[in-house]
Amino acid sequence: MAKRLVIKVGTKVLSSLDGTLDRAVIKHLVAQIISIKKGGAEVVLVTSGAMAAGRGLITLKGKEKIAQRQVFAAVGQVELMRIYSDFFSEHKELCAQVLATKEDFRDKAHYLNMQTCFENLLGSNVVPIVNENDVVATTELLFTDNDELAGLVASQINADAVVILTSVDGFLSGDPSDANSRVISLIDFHALDECEKYIAPEKTAFGRGGMLTKFHIAKKLALQGVTVYFANGKKRNVLTDVLSGKPVGTKFIPREKSSALKRRIAYSEGLCKGTVCVNKGAEDLLLSKTKIMSLLPVGITNVEGDFAKGDIVEIRGGKKTKLGFGIAEYGADTAKELMGKKKARPLIHYNHMFIE
């Protein structure tokens, strides 16, 4: 069993048919987490459900959608945590609330502060319960959905595994409406691209992100060395079954684990403070599988954004194709001054770079 894992549970798993919270499901989820903890693992729970909880407490009429979202989330988050707290208390265990927006992962100081918070909670035998801070998150700071948040947290705390609980049995070998489609039980990181063609892009059945988003999160985690499981959260004992090795859902077999810094950089989509564009020569060297290269100013053709030393920037090649991400060794102003010059120090060292 993994020593440290992130469990993500979606709204559909936690909701009854009328859209309100299903307390029986939450109670069973908590009981499984307690069992996993007793087995020696540390657990972080990433949960949706705040707005579902809010809808069960208050009726809103005449308000625009953004206002409804904020009210439901604000009222519901209190109720959601109360329910979790009550169920954990039945086992004489403590849980803690952690609310996040993308800004907490974009800024290095925020990132390290949150990382320390998780370590302190886990070290105190407390289960962190994480949710997106829907009340204050603006459009540009919204996560695709809590699957993305779970991936970021897993990278941040150096998790061994991520379990994503959904309302379906796993990744299917074809269209969900096709009776011949079957759950793909194992996906090796070598076969990720081959399996992606089976994933339907629809979002309606899986919340804000959709199954395609879930696959991309799993792919990124597997390539960074984290084992990922997808399973039906409505099934009894699904967590304990998955983690005990029973053939339940889909398991992504990862490659060798990357460093903590590399994992953070890999999860930089939407978190960058700036962008650098490179010429064809630099692009070819960065994409080379036989050479390890830092990003030198001589190969940079454009610098965008107002980033500082230590910020994460996106690297783009020809036709602004995304190549990867890296941590800047100096700020945007210096990068613009050195752009195109030879024998200048690297903007991004190869140890601080992730090329997709």
C-alpha positions in Angstrom: 0.0 0.0 0.0 1.1 3.6 -0.7 2.7 5.4 2.3 1.1 8.7 1.3 -1.8 9.2 -1.0 -4.3 11.7 -2.2 -8.0 10.7 -2.6 -10.2 12.8 -4.8 -14.0 12.4 -4.7 -16.3 14.2 -7.1 -19.7 15.8 -6.7 -21.5 13.0 -8.5 -20.2 10.4 -6.0 -21.2 12.5 -3.0 -24.6 13.6 -4.4 -28.1 11.9 -4.2 -30.4 11.9 -7.2 -31.9 15.3 -6.1 -28.5 16.9 -6.1 -28.1 17.2 -2.4 -25.3 15.5 -0.3 -25.6 11.7 0.2 -24.5 11.4 3.9 -24.3 7.6 3.7 -21.7 7.8 1.0 -19.6 10.3 2.9 -19.9 8.2 6.1 -18.6 5.1 4.3 -15.8 7.1 2.6 -14.6 8.4 6.0 -14.7 4.8 7.4 -12.5 3.6 4.5 -10.0 6.5 5.1 -9.8 5.5 8.7 -9.1 1.9 7.7 -6.4 3.1 5.3 -4.8 5.3 8.0 -4.7 2.3 10.4 -2.8 0.4 7.8 0.0 3.0 8.1 -0.8 5.4 5.2 -1.1 9.2 5.3 -4.1 10.5 3.5 -5.1 13.9 2.0 -8.7 14.1 0.8 -9.6 16.4 -2.0 -13.4 16.8 -2.0 -16.1 18.5 -4.1 -19.6 18.9 -2.7 -19.8 22.4 -1.2 -22.3 23.7 -3.7 -24.3 20.5 -3.4 -24.4 21.0 0.4 -25.5 24.6 -0.1 -28.3 23.7 -2.4 -29.7 21.5 0.4 -29.7 24.4 2.8 -30.9 27.5 0.9 -33.1 28.4 -2.0 -32.0 31.3 -4.2 -34.3 33.0 -6.7 -33.6 35.9 -9.0 -29.8 35.8 -8.5 -27.3 35.5 -11.4 -25.3 32.3 -11.7 -22.1 33.8 -10.2 -23.9 35.0 -7.2 -25.7 31.7 -6.7 -22.4 29.9 -7.0 -20.8 32.0 -4.3 -23.7 31.7 -1.9 -24.1 28.0 -2.4 -20.3 27.5 -2.0 -20.0 29.7 1.1 -23.0 28.2 2.9 -22.3 24.7 1.7 -18.6 24.6 2.6 -19.4 25.1 6.3 -22.0 22.3 6.1 -19.7 20.0 4.1 -16.9 20.3 6.7 -19.4 19.9 9.6 -20.5 16.6 8.1 -16.9 15.4 7.5 -15.9 16.5 11.0 -18.8 14.6 12.6 -18.0 11.4 10.8 -14.3 11.6 11.6 -15.2 12.4 15.3 -17.1 9.1 15.4 -13.7 7.4 14.9 -12.0 9.8 17.4 -10.1 11.3 14.5 -9.5 14.9 13.5 -9.8 16.5 10.0 -8.8 20.0 8.9 -10.1 22.3 6.1 -7.7 23.6 3.4 -9.2 25.9 0.7 -7.1 26.7 -2.3 -7.0 28.7 -5.5 -4.5 28.6 -8.4 -2.7 31.6 -6.9 -1.6 29.3 -4.0 0.4 27.2 -6.5 1.5 30.0 -8.8 3.5 32.0 -6.2 6.6 30.3 -4.7 6.0 31.7 -1.2 2.3 30.6 -1.1 3.3 27.2 -2.5 5.9 26.5 0.2 3.6 27.8 2.9 0.8 25.4 1.8 3.3 22.6 1.5 4.4 23.2 5.1 0.8 23.3 6.2 0.2 19.8 4.8 3.3 18.4 6.4 2.3 19.8 9.8 -1.2 18.5 9.5 -0.1 15.0 8.4 2.7 15.0 11.1 0.0 15.7 13.7 -2.1 12.8 12.5 -4.8 15.1 11.1 -6.5 14.4 7.7 -6.4 17.5 5.5 -9.6 18.0 3.5 -9.0 20.2 0.5 -11.5 22.0 -1.7 -11.3 24.8 -4.2 -12.1 28.2 -2.7 -15.1 28.8 -5.0 -16.2 31.8 -3.0 -13.3 34.0 -4.0 -11.9 32.3 -7.1 -12.2 34.4 -10.2 -12.4 32.8 -13.7 -8.6 33.0 -14.3 -7.9 31.3 -10.9 -10.4 28.5 -11.3 -9.0 25.0 -11.5 -10.3 22.9 -14.4 -11.9 20.9 -11.7 -10.8 19.2 -8.5 -9.0 16.6 -10.5 -6.4 19.3 -11.4 -6.3 20.4 -7.7 -5.7 16.7 -6.6 -2.8 16.5 -9.1 -1.2 19.7 -7.8 -1.6 18.6 -4.2 -0.1 15.1 -5.0 2.9 16.8 -6.6 3.3 19.2 -3.7 3.2 16.6 -0.9 5.2 14.0 -2.8 2.4 11.4 -2.8 2.9 7.9 -3.9 -0.6 7.4 -5.3 -3.7 9.2 -6.3 -7.2 7.6 -6.2 -9.8 9.5 -8.2 -13.4 8.4 -7.3 -15.9 9.0 -10.0 -19.4 7.9 -10.9 -18.1 5.4 -13.5 -16.2 2.1 -13.2 -13.0 3.3 -14.8 -11.6 4.2 -18.3 -13.5 2.4 -21.0 -12.1 0.9 -24.2 -14.7 2.7 -26.3 -17.8 4.9 -26.2 -19.7 4.6 -22.9 -22.9 4.0 -24.9 -21.3 1.0 -26.7 -22.2 -2.3 -25.0 -18.9 -3.7 -26.2 -16.9 -1.1 -24.3 -15.0 -2.6 -21.3 -13.0 -1.1 -18.4 -9.3 -0.9 -19.2 -7.9 -2.4 -15.9 -4.2 -1.5 -16.5 -2.6 1.4 -18.4 1.2 1.5 -18.6 2.9 4.8 -19.0 4.4 3.5 -22.3 0.8 3.1 -23.7 -0.7 6.4 -22.6 -0.9 7.9 -26.1 -2.4 4.8 -27.5 -5.2 4.7 -24.8 -6.0 8.4 -25.1 -7.9 7.8 -28.3 -10.6 6.0 -26.4 -11.4 8.9 -24.1 -14.5 10.8 -24.9 -14.2 14.6 -24.5 -17.7 15.2 -23.1 -17.9 17.2 -19.8 -21.6 16.9 -18.8 -21.3 13.5 -17.1 -18.2 14.3 -15.2 -18.5 17.8 -13.8 -16.4 20.8 -14.9 -13.4 19.0 -16.3 -14.6 15.8 -18.0 -13.1 12.4 -18.5 -10.5 13.8 -21.0 -9.2 16.1 -18.3 -9.1 13.2 -15.8 -7.0 11.3 -18.3 -4.6 14.1 -18.8 -4.1 14.5 -15.1 -3.5 10.8 -14.7 -1.0 10.9 -17.6 0.9 13.7 -16.1 1.0 12.0 -12.7 2.1 8.7 -14.2 4.9 10.3 -16.1 6.1 11.9 -12.9 6.2 8.5 -11.1 2.8 8.6 -9.2 0.5 5.6 -9.4 -3.1 6.6 -10.3 -6.3 4.7 -9.8 -9.8 5.5 -11.2 -12.8 3.7 -9.7 -16.5 4.0 -9.0 -16.9 5.8 -5.7 -20.4 4.6 -5.2 -19.3 1.0 -4.8 -18.9 -0.4 -1.3 -15.3 -0.7 0.0 -13.9 0.7 -3.3 -11.0 2.4 -1.6 -9.8 -0.5 0.4 -10.3 -2.9 -2.6 -8.3 -0.7 -4.9 -5.4 -0.2 -2.5 -5.3 -3.9 -1.6 -4.7 -4.8 -5.2 -8.1 -6.1 -6.2 -9.0 -5.7 -9.9 -11.2 -2.7 -9.5 -11.3 0.3 -11.9 -8.3 1.4 -13.8 -4.7 1.6 -12.6 -2.1 3.7 -14.3 1.3 2.1 -13.9 3.9 5.0 -13.5 7.5 5.3 -14.6 10.3 6.1 -12.1 9.5 9.0 -9.8 10.8 12.5 -10.6 12.3 15.0 -8.2 9.9 17.2 -6.2 11.1 20.2 -8.1 10.5 18.5 -11.5 7.0 17.5 -10.4 6.1 21.1 -9.4 7.3 22.4 -12.8 5.3 19.7 -14.6 2.1 21.0 -13.0 2.7 24.6 -14.2 -0.2 24.7 -16.7 -2.1 27.9 -16.1 0.3 28.9 -13.2 3.0 30.7 -15.2 4.0 34.3 -14.7 5.4 34.7 -18.2 6.3 33.1 -21.5 9.6 32.8 -23.6 9.6 31.9 -27.2 12.6 30.1 -28.8 14.0 29.7 -32.3 14.2 26.4 -34.2 17.7 25.6 -33.1 16.9 26.0 -29.4 13.6 24.0 -29.9 15.5 21.1 -31.5 18.0 21.0 -28.7 15.4 21.2 -25.9 13.4 18.4 -27.6 16.5 16.2 -28.1 16.4 12.9 -26.4 20.2 12.5 -26.5 21.3 16.0 -25.2 20.6 17.8 -21.9 20.4 21.5 -22.5 19.7 24.6 -20.5 17.8 27.5 -22.1 20.3 30.1 -23.2 19.3 33.7 -24.2 20.9 33.2 -27.6 18.0 31.0 -28.5 15.2 33.2 -27.2 13.2 35.3 -29.7 10.5 36.8 -27.4 9.8 37.4 -23.7 6.3 38.0 -22.4 5.0 38.7 -19.0 6.4 40.3 -15.8 8.1 37.4 -14.1 10.8 37.5 -11.5 13.6 35.2 -10.4 12.1 31.9 -9.1 8.9 32.2 -11.1 7.7 29.5 -13.5 7.6 30.5 -17.2 6.2 28.6 -20.2 8.5 27.7 -23.0 7.2 27.9 -26.6 8.7 26.9 -29.9 7.7 27.6 -33.5 4.1 28.7 -34.1 4.0 29.3 -30.3 3.8 25.5 -29.7 4.1 24.7 -26.0 7.3 22.9 -25.3 7.3 22.8 -21.5 8.0 24.9 -18.4 10.9 26.1 -16.3 12.0 28.2 -13.3 13.5 31.5 -14.3 17.0 32.3 -13.1 16.4 36.0 -13.4 13.5 38.4 -14.2 11.8 39.4 -17.4 13.6 42.7 -17.8 17.0 41.0 -17.7 15.8 38.3 -20.0 14.8 41.0 -22.6 18.1 42.7 -22.3 20.0 39.4 -22.9 17.6 38.0 -25.5 19.6 36.8 -28.6 23.0 37.3 -27.0 25.7 34.7 -27.0 27.7 33.6 -23.9 25.0 34.9 -21.5 24.0 32.8 -18.5 21.0 30.5 -18.9 17.5 31.8 -18.3 16.5 28.3 -17.3 18.9 25.6 -16.0 18.1 22.1 -17.3 17.7 20.9 -13.7 14.8 23.4 -13.4 13.1 22.5 -16.6 10.3 20.2 -17.7 9.9 19.5 -21.4 6.7 17.7 -22.4 
